[in-house]
Amino acid sequence: MAHAELATEQTLLKEMGRTERNRRQIRGWLAVVLFALFALVLVGGATRLTESGLSITEWKPIHGVIPPLTAEEWEEEFRLYQRIPQYEQLNKGMTVEEFKTIFWWEWAHRLLARTIGVIFALPLFFFWVTGRIERRLRWPLLGILALGGFQGFIGWWMVSSGLVERTEVSQYRLATHLVIACLIFAGCMWILRGLCPHSGDAAPTKKSRSMAALLAVMSLFQIYLGALVAGLDAGFTYNTWPLMDGSIVPQGLFVQQPAWINLFENPKTVQFLHRAGAYLLFALALMHMIASLRAAPETTHARRSVVLFALMTIQAVIGITTLVLQVPIGWGVLHQAGALVVLGFAIAHWRGFVGEYPKSTAIELRA
């Protein structure tokens, strides 16, 4: 009897060890994906700020991996660009060499997006067929893969909005494209943190978990507002702080009709909303940190609330600097990077209240 119990215990311990090894491998894979997604968003931001996003006027998911290699191919690509309004109205007279600069930004953005598809899909297939992915994770990971494929279509849908009548892409489509990228990033972070060991500390207050969730959701919404600002070039106007157009709440926020259209198409209103959203997010993060430190200062949750507030403070300083300097490319990209760091940490902080995914072997041992 004792021998059978010992054998059972050894089997369970081996299974627990195998589960932990699998989780470490999947965490490592998702960490690489997160880094690549972070790089993709930064390159996308630089592509937008350099007005390079319309330099490639055709969608070639496979053939587009190969850039122009000869002078004739460069001339052909340039001729396609010369047909769109952006060239006629903004860049008329541009040389082929000047065109290459904006072309390489967009090409790099598309190549990196394709590469992420590969580094997500192939390891997912390998982990799946070798039984390393726990059943509860299969549909969420497949959902992220499907969302990534859909994002490729959304990217072209965005670009196509600037090829016929406009000289830039639609701010609605730009915001959709960025939010989907952030959802993919957040989904990977959520799963990765769920596969990590957690401290087991109790939440500092009854509202801590809900507040952490609200901060994560609001961080994503603030990114959405920032995308509208970028799409309307609203950051190049009203470059003063804390006053905007001479006051805290400027005039002319709802001059367009119908009134709701100002929330999406009036640069002044959109920039004001982005500022107001930042103030609200900052205040809520401060309240969350103070409440956590008062209730349970020694917990991991309280320490993470401090880090989250510090990240939001740094991001606020970067945002103000970017605005006052009239959005230099470097500062604009840094501001976008900071937004993604805040979102990622907010998701990790929220996940900390939910805890680690249960291990089936641990349940068997308790039984």
N, C-alpha and C positions, 0 to 999 in steps of 0.2 A: 504493500500500500504506500509506504514511504517512498519507495523507488518510483512508483507511478506519479506521485505528487511532485517529486524532484524533476522528473522528465518533463512534466507539464509546465513547471515553473521555468525550466531552462528554455523550453520552446517559446514560451511567452516573452521571456527576456530577449531571445534572438529576434522575435517579431518586433518588439519595441525598438531594438537597435536598428533593425532594417527600416522601420518607419521613420526614425530620426535621421538616418542617412539619406533617405529619399527626400525628406523635408529640407535638409541642408542643400541638396542638389537643386531642388526646385527654387529655393530662396536665392541661390547663386544665379540661376538662370533669370529669374525675375529682376534681380538687381541689375544685370546686364541690360535687360529690356528697358528698365527705368532710366538707366544712364543714356541709352540710345534715344529714348523718347525725349528726354531733357535736351539732348543735343539737337534733335529734330525741331523742337519748338523754338530754340534759340536761332537756328538757321532760318526757320520760317519768319521769325521776327526781323532778322537782318534782311531777308528777301523783301519783306514789306517795306522796311524803312529805306531801302535803296531803290524802291520802285522797280524791282526786278521780276515781279510775279507774273507779268504778262509777256515776258520775253520769249517763252515757248508757247506757241499758239495752237499746238495740236496735242491730242492725248494719245500717246503711244505707250501703253502699259509695259509692253515687252521690248519693242524696237527702240523705245526712247531711252533705254539704258546706255546706248552707244551715242556719244555726242558727235557733232560734225568733226570729220577727220581731215578733210581737204579744203582748199580755198573755195572750190565750187560748192561744197556742202555748206560752208559758212555763208556764202552769198545767197544760197537758196533759203537758209534759215532766216537770214536778215530780210530777204524779200517778203517772207511770210509776216514778219513783224511789221514791216513798212505798210502793210495793208490795214492795220488796226488804228483806231482813233488816238491811242496814246502816242504813237509815233508822229502822226500828222499834227497833233495839237501841242505836244510837249517836247518831243525829241527830234523834230524834223531837222535834217542835216547831220544827224549822228553818223559816225563812221562805223565800219565793220569792227574795228578794234574796240571802240567804245561799246558797241553792242555786245561784244564778247564778255565784258565785265558783268553786265546784268544777266546775260545768259547763264554764266557759270553759277551764279547764286541760285537761280531757279532749278538748274539741272542738279546741283548738289542737294537741294531740298527734296527733289523727287527721288534721286538715287538713295538718299538716306531713308526715305519712307519705304522704298522697296526693300532695302536691306533689313529694316526692322520687321517687315513681314516675314522675311526668311528666318531671322533669328528668333522669331516667336513661333512660327509654324513648325519648323523642322524639329526643334527640341520638344515641342508639345507632342508631336507624333511619336518621337522616340520614347518619351516618358510614359506616354499612354500605352503603347504596345508592349513595353517592358513591365507594366504594372506598377509604375512608381507614383502615379497620380491617384490620390484617394478619390473615391466615388463622388463625394460631395463637391469636389473641385472641378469635375469634368465639364459640367454645363457652364459654370462661370467662366472658365478659361476658353471654352468654345465661343461663348458670347463675346468675350474680348476680341478673339480672332475675327469673328464676323463683323464686329464694330470697326475693326481695323480695315477690313476689306471695304466696308461701306464708306469709310473715311477717304479712301482713294477716289471713289465716285464724287464725294462731296468736294474734294479738292478741285477736281475738274469742273464741277458745277460752279464753284466759286470763280475760277479763272475765266470760264466762259462768259460770266456776267460783264467782263471788261473788254470783250473783243469786238463788240458791234457798235454800241452807242456811247459807252462810258470810257473815260481815260483811266479808270481804276476799278477794282472789283467792288461789288456791292458790300456795304458794311453788314447787312443782314447775313450774307453768305460767309463773309470773313469771320463773324462772330460764331456762326454755326460750326465752321471748320475748326476754330480754336477750342471751342467748348467740347467738341467730340474728342479732340486730342487730349484734353485735360481729363475727360471721363475715362479714357483708356489708361492714362497715367494713374489716376486715382484708383481704378479697378485693380491694376497690378500692385499698387502699394497696399491696398486693403488685403489682398490675398497674401502677399509677402508677410505682412505683419501678423496675419492670422496663423502663419506657419512658424512664427517665432515664439520662444518661451516668454511667458509674461510673469510679472512679479506676484500677481494675486492680491495686491493691495486693494482694499475696499475704496470705493469712490468717496472723495472728501465730503460731498453733500449729495442730497437726493437729486439735485438738478445738474450735477456735474456732467453726467453722460449726455443729457439733452443739450446742454450748453456746448459741449465739444462737437456734437453733431451739427448744431446751428453754425458754429464757427467754420466748420468744414464746408457746409453748403454755401454760406455767405462768401467764403474765399473764392469758390467757383463762380458765384454770381458777380463778384467784383472783377474777375477775369473777363467775364462776358461784357461788362460795362467798359472795361479797358479795350476790348476788341472793337466795340462801337466807336470809341474815341479814336482808335487807330484808323478805322475804316473811313471816318469823316475828316481825318487830319485835324481833329479838334485840339490836339495837344500843341499845335503850332499857334494857337490863339490864346488870349487871356493868360499870358505867361507871368503872372504875379501870384504871390501867396503871402499871407492868408487871404487877402482880398481878391475878388474876381470881378473884373470890370469896375473896380472902385468900391465894391461893397461885399459883405459876407454872402448875401443872397442877391445876385444881380437882377436887373430888370431884363425883360424880353425873353423870359424862359418859355413862354407859351404864345408866341406871336404867330405861329403857323396854325392853319386850320385844316382838318380838325385838330383839337388840342393834343390828342394822344400822339400825333405824328411827331411832335417835338421830342418825345422820349427816345426816338430812334433816328431822326433826321435833322434836328437842330443842333449844330455843334456846341453852342453855348449850353443848352440844356443837358446834353449828354455829358459834357465835361463836368458840369455842376453835379450831376447825379453820381459820377465816378468819385468826385471829391467827397460828397456826402456819404456815399457807401464806405469810403475809406475811414471817415471819422467814426461812423457807427461800428464798423468792424474793430477798429482800434479800441473804442470804449468797451465793447463787449468782451474783448480779450483781456483788457485790464480788470474788469469786474470778475471775470472767471479766474484770473490769477489770484486776485486778492481773496476771493471766497475760498479757493483751494488752499492757500497758504494759512489762512485763519483756521480752517477746519482740520486740516491734516498736513502740516508742513513737511513731514518726513516721508510722505508717500511719493512713489514714482509719478503718480498723476499730477501732484502739485509741482514737482520739478519740471515736468513736461509743459505745464501751463506757463511757467516762467520762460522756458525756451521759446514757446510759441509767441508769447507777447514780445520777447526780444526780437524775434524774426520779423514780426509785424512792424515793430518800431523802425528797424533797419530799412524795411521795404518802404515805409512812409517817407523816410529821409531820402531814399533813392528816387521815389516818385516826385517829391517836391523839387529836388535838384534837377531831375529830367525836365520838368515843366519850366522851371525858371531859366534853364539854359536853352529852351526851345528845341528840345528833343534831339540832341546829337545822337548819332547812330549807336555809339558805344553805350551811352547812358540808357537809351531806349531798350537795347538788348538786355542790359543789366537789370532794368526794371521788369522786363518780362521774365528773366531768370528768377528774380526774387519772388515774383508772383507764384511761380511753379514750386519753388522751395517752400513757401508758406503753405500752399495747397497740400503738398506732399506731407509736410509735418502735421498739418491739421488732420489729415486723414489718418496718419499713424497715431496721433493723440486720441482721436475718436475710437480707433480700433482697440486701443489699450483698455478702454472701459468694457469692450465686448469680450476681449480675451482671446486666447489661443483656440484654434480648432480642436475639438475633443479628439483624443486618440482612441481608436477602437480597442487596442490592446490594453490600454489603461482601464477601460471599462470592464474588460474580461477579468483583469486582476482583482478589481474591487469586488466582483461577483464571487 
